[in-house]
Structure formats: structure tokens, C-alpha cells
Amino acid sequence: MPEPAGPSTQADARVARRTAIIALIIGIVLMGTKLCIFMLTGSAAVLSDALESVVNLAAAGLAIFSTWYAARPPDEDHPYGHGNVEFIAIAIEGLLVATAGVTIAYESIGRLRQPTQLNDLDTGAIALAVTAVCMAGLAGWVWGMGRRINSPTLIADGKHLMTDVLTTVSVLIGLVLVQFTGMVWLDSVLALVVAGVVFITGGRLMYESWLGLSCRADPKDDQIIRKILDNELAAGRIAGYHKVRYRHVGTFHWIDMHIQVDQRLTVRQGHEIASAIEHRIEQALSPANATAHVEPA
């Protein structure tokens, strides 16, 4: 049975878990900071931002579990490995994010009906600005690590963290506006805007999960595979190809195809050509497993 988790893949899995653990620890600190700012100011917008941070913690926990589980080798019940758990984790994260958006909207509408007094907005704004800078650094680091090791979970977590940064900056702007204008209702309106952004982000994450679980074709993968096959065709090593199929199982790629070779070649010669093509594709889409079925032209 082919093993999709070689040494480099296992090393990447360890990096992914370590990244997720660090993101979880920093996330706890940032969430606590936002809750302290909310208790200081009484701002609904800050509360909405803090609620989104709670979701970030849940997402980081999911990332730790999914990256560990996805790295497990294939077994009799999972011959293609366990990589799809990453797409399931993204779906759960999206659901949590969308739920947070609904909760924020409910709280904001309540505060619009019954406005509350806001306090110490200047101190709260300074603390929130520092928090936003720290969050931006964390989001960029998690997203970059996800891109480097091709982890859908970390990439999704990084995007979610970046959305959190944008909402924090929006809340910060709102606090400054309320401080200078005295229009307390702006705080609740801004919280509603944040709720909309959070809800849309959750929907997008669930859509990305659906694309992965439904084995939707990836145009970039298709281009890479066909470029290699067209190169082999132009060089005369194969006479044609068809039935090119591929899928993702988490970060791992599975590819199979039919190649046509000169019927005068021996079985060994045909196999050597197929193996060379498989190796090229696996190197281009690593981590990957490619299988070429040889047919006479």
C-alpha cells in the first residue's frame, strides 16, 4: 500500500501542530485582553471582537487535532489516509464562526434598543491598537506556515485570524469615533457590521470545506499534470494520454491516468516510462502518489 506520509510529510505535520499550539496559546492571551477591554469600556463592538476571539481558540484547538489526525498513515479502513479530517475541521470552524456572527448581531440589536454608557474609551482604544498589531503578526505567521507546508487547516486559520484583525481595527476606529462624536449608537452599528463580516467568513470556510470533501477539480493541479504529460507527448516518449483524474485527501494528492506508448516496447520499457512520469508528477505536487496505466498506442 502506498504511504502518503513520508519523512518530510511527518516533519510538516509536526510543524503544523507546533504552529497551531503556539497560535492557541497566543490566542488565549489576546482573548483575555479583549475581554478586559470590554469590561473597561462596556463597548458592544469590543464584546463582538472578543466573541470572535473565542471562536479563534476553538479553531486553534481543531487545528491541533486535525493536523495530528491527518498525519496518521493509511490503514485498512482508510486506504487513502486520514487527510480529509482537515476539511472537516474547516467546516466545523466555519460553523463556529457563523454562529459567532449571529450571536454578535443579537447582542448588537439589543444594545441599539437599550444603549449603555461607555467608559475609558481612550485607554481602551490604545489597548485595542496594541492587540491588533499582535494579532496581525500572529495571523501572518500562521498563514505563512500554512502556505509553506500546504496545510489547509493552518491556511484557513490564518485567514480567519486576519479577518479578526480587520474587525479589531474596525472596532478601534469605532471607539475613536464614539470618543470624538459622543454618538454611542455608533458602537452598536459597528458591532452589527462586524457580525456581518464574521458570518460571511464562516460561510466561506464552510464552502471551502465542501469543495475539498466533494473532490472538486483544482485548476492549478490540472495545469501542472497536463503540462508534464504534454511535455512527454512532445518528446515522443508517449503517444497519448487520457482518463486523467486527481483528488485531494487533506494535503495529499492522488493522481491516476492512462498513457499510451509504442506497442513495440517491452513491458519493462513501458513500465520505466510510466514510472518516470509518475515521479515527475509526484515531485511537482508533493506530497502525492501518481499511478499511470500503460496501454498500447
N, C-alpha and C positions, 0 to 999 in steps of 0.2 A: 504493500500500500504506500503511495507517495506521501511524504511528510511535508506539509506546508510550513512547518516551523523549524527551520534550520537555526544554527547558532546566531546568525545576525538577527533573525526574527525574534528569537528568545531575548536577545540583548535589547532590541527595540521595545519588547513588552515590558522589560524591567524599567527602561527609561520612561515609558508611558505611565507605569504605576507610580514611579517616584515623582513624576511631574504632577500627577493627579493628587498624590498625598500632600505635596507642598502647596498646591492650589487650595486644597481643603483647609489646611492649617491657616494660611493667609486669609482665606475667605471667612473663617470664624472670627478672626481679629477685625476684619473690615465690617462684618455684620454687627459685631458688638459696638463698633464705633458709630455706625449709623443709628443704632437703637439709642445710644447715649445722646446723639444729636437730636433725635426725635423727642426724647424726654426733656431735653433742654429747651427746645423751641416749640414743641407741640404742633409741628407742621405735618399736614396730611401728605404733602409731597415727599417729605423725608421718610415718613412711615411707609409710603408705597415703595420707595427705593430700598428701604430695609427689608420689606417683604420679598422683594426680588432677590436680595442677597441670601435670604433663607433658601430660596429655590436653588441658588448657585451652590450652596452647601450640599443640597441633595444631589445636584448634578455631579459635583466632585466625587461624592460617595459612589454614585453609579459608575463614574469613570474608573474608579479604583477597582470595583468589582468586575466590570465588563472587560477591561484590558487584561486582568488576570485570567478570567474565564476564557477569553478569546484565544489566549496563547496556549491553551491545552492542546495536546496533539490529537489527531483523529483517533477514533475508536470504532467499535463495531456498530454502535448506534449513531455515530456522527462521522461517516467516512470522509466528508468534506471539511472536517474540523468544526470548531465552535465559534468561528468568526462573526456569524450573524448576530450574536448577542450584542455586538456593538450597535447595530441598527435598532435592536430592541431597546437598548439603553437610551438612544437618541429619541425614540418615540416616547418613552416614559418622561424624559427630560422636557420634551415639548409639551406634554400634557400638564406637567407641573408648572411650567412657565405660563401656559394659557390659563390655568386655574388661578395663578397669582394675579394675572391681569384682571380677571373677573372680581377677585377679592378687593383689589385696589380700587376698581371702579365703584363697587358697592360702598366702600368706606368714603370715597370722594363725594359721591352723591349725597350721602348722609351729612357730610360737613358743609356742603353747599346749602342744604336746608337749614342747618343749625351751625353757623360759623363759630369757631372757637378763637380765643385770643392767642396770638403768637408772641413768643418771648425770645430775647437774646439772639436776634437774627444775625447780628454782625459776627458774634462768636461762632454761631452755627455755620455761617457761610464759610468762614476761614477753615473750620474743621472739615467741612464737606469738600472744600477745594483740595486739601491735603489727601483726603480719602480718594478723590477722583484720580489724582496723579498716581497714587499707589495701585489703584485698580487698573489703570491704563497700562502700567508696566507689567502687571500680572497677566492681563488679557493678551498682550503682545507676545509675552514669553510662552504661554500655554498654546496659543495658536501657532506660533513658530515651531514649537516642538512637535505639534501635531502634524504640521506640513512636512517636517524633516523625516519623521518616521512613518508617515502616511497612516495616521490613526484617525478614523472618522469621529471617534468619541472625543478626542482631545481637540480636534478642529471645531466640532460643534460646541464644545465647552468654551473654547477661546472666542468664538463668535458670540456666544451668549454673554460672556464676560464683557466683551466690547460693547454690546448693547446696553449692559448695565452701566458702563462708563458714560455712554451718551445720555442715559436717563439721569444719572447723577449730575452731569453737567447741566442738564435742563433744569433739574431741581435747584441747583445752585443759582442759576440765572433767575429762577422764580423767587428765591429768597431775597436776592438783591433787589428785585423789582418791588416786592412787598415792602421791604425796608424803606425804599425811597418814595413809594407812592402811597403807602398806607392802605392799599386795596387788598384786604385779607382774602377776598374771594378768589384772587388770582392763584392762591396756593392750591385750592381745591380743583380749579380748572386745569392747572398744570398737572396735578395728580391724575386727572382723567386722561390727559394726553399720554402720560406715562403708561397708564393702563392699556390704552390702545396699542402703543408700541410693543409692550410686553406680550399682549395677546397675539399680535401678528407674528412676533418672533416665535412664540410657541407653535403656531400653526405651520410656520416654515420648517421648523425642526421635525414636526410630525410628517410633513410632506417628504423631507429628505429621507426619513426612515422608511417611508413607503416605497420610495424609488429603490432603495437598497434591498429591501426584503422582496420586492417584486422582480428583482433581477433585470431592471431596466438597462438597456444598452448604453454604454458610455462612449460618446463620440470620440473622445481622446484615445481610449483604448483601441477602438476600431481603426482609427487612423494609424496608430503605431503598428498594429498587427498587419494591416493590409500593405503598409509601406514595406515591411520586411518581406512579405510574400511577393509583392510586385517586383522587389529587387531580385529575389531568387528567380522569378519568372524571366526577367530581363537578362539575367546572367545565363539563362539556359539550363539551370540545374533542375528546374521543374517545368512541366509542360502546361500546368494549370492548377487551380485550386477551387474548392467550393465547400459548402457547409461549414463556414467559419462561425463558431459560436463561442461565447465567453460570458463569464459571470463573476461577480464578487461574492466572497464569503468573508465579510468583515474587510480586512485589509488585503486578503489573499485573492489572487486571480486564478481562475481555472479556464483554460482555453483548449478547445479541440477543433480540428479541421481535417479536411480530406485534401491530400496533394496528389497530383498526377505526375508520374515520371515515365521516362522512356521504358517501354515494355521489354526491351532487350537487356535491361540491367538485371543483375542478380538480386536476390532477396537482401544479401548483405549490403550491396551498394545502395539499394533503395532505403534500407534502414539507416545507413550512415547519413544520407541526405536529410531524412526526416529528423534524426537526432540533432543535426546541426541547426535546422530551422527551429526546432523546439528550444534549443539552448539560446538562440538569439532572442526569441520572444520572451523566454523566462528572464533573461538579463534585462530586457527593456522594460518589463512590467513587474520586476521583482518587488515583493515575493510572489512567485507564480509557479504554476505547473501547466505545461503545454503538452498536448498529445496530438501527433499527426498520423492519420491513417493513410497508408500508401496504396495508390491504385495505378494500374497501367494506363498510359495515355490513350 
